[in-house]
Amino acid sequence: MGLKFILIQALVYFRGAVVALITIRVLMSWFRPRSWNRQTQWFFRAEEAVWRLTEPLLAPFRNLLPTGGIGLDFSPIIAIFVVDLGVRLAVSIVARLPIP
């Protein structure tokens, strides 16, 4: 395995991790418990961890997109699209590098 292969795999795994975290955040927002108690504290702790990891990526898109008064947040879709596009661009650049 060459360095080029390792770099491409790292980019692909990064993309997968970001998409998974955003998807988990969306699903957690849909199935959120109504109250905080001993049985649900694990959920809120996990939600906070996922929120801290994904909010820096989602916030810029949320600020750019109008809500339209319907209460839907399209920032996860846009963020996944931009991350995918960025990784594809980075992979094409790495693939052209003159390294083995």
N, C-alpha and C positions, 0 to 999 in steps of 0.2 A: 504494500500500500504506500502510495506516495503522498507527499504533503498536499498536493492538489485535491486528492480524494478525501483526505481528512478534513480539509477546509470546507469542501462542498457538503460533506456529511454533517459537519457542525452547523452550517447554515440551514440545512434541511431540518435538523433536530431543533434548532432555535425556532424556526417557523412553526413546527409542530407543537412545541411547548407554548408559544404565544397563543396560537389558535385554541389549544386545549384550555388554557387559563381564561381566555375570553368566553369560550363556550360554557365553562363551569360557572363563570360569573353570571352569565345570562340565565342559566338554569337555576342557580341559587336565588336569583331575584324573583323567579316565577314561583318557586316552592318554599318561600321564606315562612318560618313559623310566625304565628301572630304575637307571641309573647316570649320574653326571655325568662327561663327558669333553669333549674339544674339539668333537666333532660335536654334542653335545647342550647345550652351554653356552648357546646362543641360546634354547633352550626354557626353561631355568631362569631366565634373565634376564627373558624375556617373562612367565613365570609370576609372578615376584616383582613385576613392575610391575602386572600385573592384580590380584594379591592385595592390594597396597597401595591400589589404587583401590577395591576392592570390600569389603575386610574391615570398614571402619568402618560400612558399611551392613548387612552380614550378621551381624556379631558380636552385636548386641542380640537378633536373632531366634534365633540359635543358643543364647544364654543362656536364653531363655524356653522353648524347646521341649525336651521330654525326648527323649533318643535312643532310649529303649525297648530298648536292647541289641541293636538290629538293624544298627547302623552306617550308617543312612541319614541324610543331612542334608537336612532339608526347608526350611532357612532361605533358599535361593535362590528357591524357589517363593513363600514368604511375602513375601520382599523385593520380588519382581517385582509381586506382587499389591498390596502397600502403595504402591509407587512409582506404579503405574498408577492406583490410586484417588486418590492425592494429586495427580497431574497432571490427572486428570479434574475433580477439585474445583477446582483452580487455574484450569483452562481455563474452567469455568463461571463462576467469579468474574470473570475477566478479560473474558469475553464480556458481562457485565452492567455493566462499568465505563462511565461516561459519557464515553469518549474515542473519537475517530474511528478 
